[in-house]
Structures are given as structure tokens and as C-alpha cells.
């Protein structure tokens, strides 16, 4: 099983399948979209999958193992921006601890 993003480039997937079948000599390859795999994992035939990544958020709806193209969209807002907003809100509210994202300990704390 080759797990591919919900919003993918067809030529990239073809290249990866070729790499698996020809160069690595796999006998079979099955590309599966991330949102469809998440739906299978939850055991639900219908779901709305929200993937909040570090730099972007992807939303897609899946019904009967089909990720509908009209329901997929990507927002250029991710966990890093949410973390930055949290830092600004804590500073604005006068929180007694002022985290510094450039500090390794604060970076780990903020990403938990």
C-alpha cells in the first residue's frame, strides 16, 4: 500500500508506482489516499477528515471509500501558525511565563 496525500499530483504518483514496481521489484502496489485510509481506520463508511499539518490544513469528505474532489480543499494555515497565535494571546493576556520559540525547551513545550 502506497499512502498518497488527499490532494496529489498524478505524475508524482505514477513515478512512485514505477519506482516500486520496476526499480524495487515489488509484485504489486496499491495507492491509497490518506483520507480514505483514515476512514477505513475509523471503521466508518462516511467521514469528514481534517488533517492539521505543520504548515497547512487539508479537509476532505469520504463516502464509500471515495474521496470526492469537490469536497477537498487546503488552507495555508497549520500548527505553526496556531502556535504563534497561542504565544501572542498568552503575551496579550499577561501570562506569567513568556515562551521563546527559539529556545529548544520552549519549542518542545509549545509543540506538545
CORKA-V310580 format. One record per pair of residues at least 4 apart in sequence whose ideal C-beta (glycine too) atoms are under 8 Angstrom apart, sorted by the first residue. I is the first residue (numbers start at 1). J is the second residue. If there is no record, write none. Layout:
BEGIN
I|J + I|J
END
This chain:
BEGIN
1|29 + 1|30 + 1|31 + 1|32 + 1|37 + 2|13 + 2|16 + 2|17 + 2|20 + 2|29 + 2|30 + 2|31 + 2|32 + 3|32 + 3|33 + 3|34 + 3|37 + 4|8 + 4|13 + 4|16 + 4|31 + 4|32 + 4|33 + 4|34 + 5|33 + 5|34 + 5|58 + 6|33 + 6|34 + 6|35 + 6|49 + 6|51 + 6|58 + 6|60 + 6|67 + 6|72 + 7|58 + 7|60 + 7|72 + 7|74 + 8|12 + 8|13 + 8|33 + 9|13 + 10|14 + 11|15 + 12|16 + 13|17 + 13|31 + 14|18 + 15|19 + 16|20 + 16|31 + 17|21 + 17|29 + 17|31 + 18|22 + 18|23 + 19|23 + 19|24 + 20|24 + 20|26 + 20|29 + 21|25 + 21|26 + 21|28 + 21|29 + 32|36 + 32|37 + 33|37 + 33|67 + 34|38 + 34|49 + 34|51 + 35|39 + 35|47 + 35|49 + 35|51 + 35|58 + 35|60 + 35|62 + 35|67 + 35|72 + 36|40 + 36|62 + 36|65 + 36|66 + 36|67 + 37|41 + 38|42 + 38|47 + 38|49 + 38|62 + 39|44 + 39|45 + 39|46 + 39|47 + 39|49 + 39|62 + 39|65 + 40|65 + 42|47 + 45|63 + 45|64 + 45|65 + 46|61 + 46|62 + 46|63 + 46|64 + 47|61 + 47|62 + 48|59 + 48|60 + 48|61 + 48|62 + 48|71 + 49|58 + 49|59 + 49|60 + 49|61 + 49|62 + 50|57 + 50|58 + 50|59 + 51|57 + 51|58 + 51|59 + 52|57 + 52|78 + 52|79 + 52|82 + 53|57 + 53|58 + 53|78 + 53|79 + 54|78 + 54|79 + 54|80 + 55|76 + 55|78 + 55|80 + 56|74 + 56|75 + 56|76 + 56|77 + 56|78 + 57|74 + 57|75 + 57|77 + 57|78 + 58|72 + 58|73 + 58|74 + 58|75 + 59|71 + 59|72 + 59|73 + 59|74 + 59|75 + 60|67 + 60|68 + 60|71 + 60|72 + 60|73 + 61|67 + 61|68 + 61|71 + 61|72 + 62|66 + 62|67 + 62|68 + 63|68 + 67|71 + 67|72 + 68|72 + 77|81 + 77|82 + 78|82 + 79|83 + 79|111 + 80|84 + 81|85 + 82|86 + 83|87 + 83|101 + 83|110 + 83|111 + 84|88 + 84|101 + 85|89 + 86|90 + 86|110 + 87|91 + 87|99 + 87|101 + 87|110 + 88|92 + 89|93 + 90|95 + 90|97 + 90|98 + 90|99 + 91|95 + 91|98 + 99|103 + 99|106 + 99|109 + 99|110 + 100|106 + 101|106 + 101|107 + 101|110 + 102|106 + 102|107 + 103|107 + 104|108 + 105|109 + 106|110 + 107|111 + 108|112
END
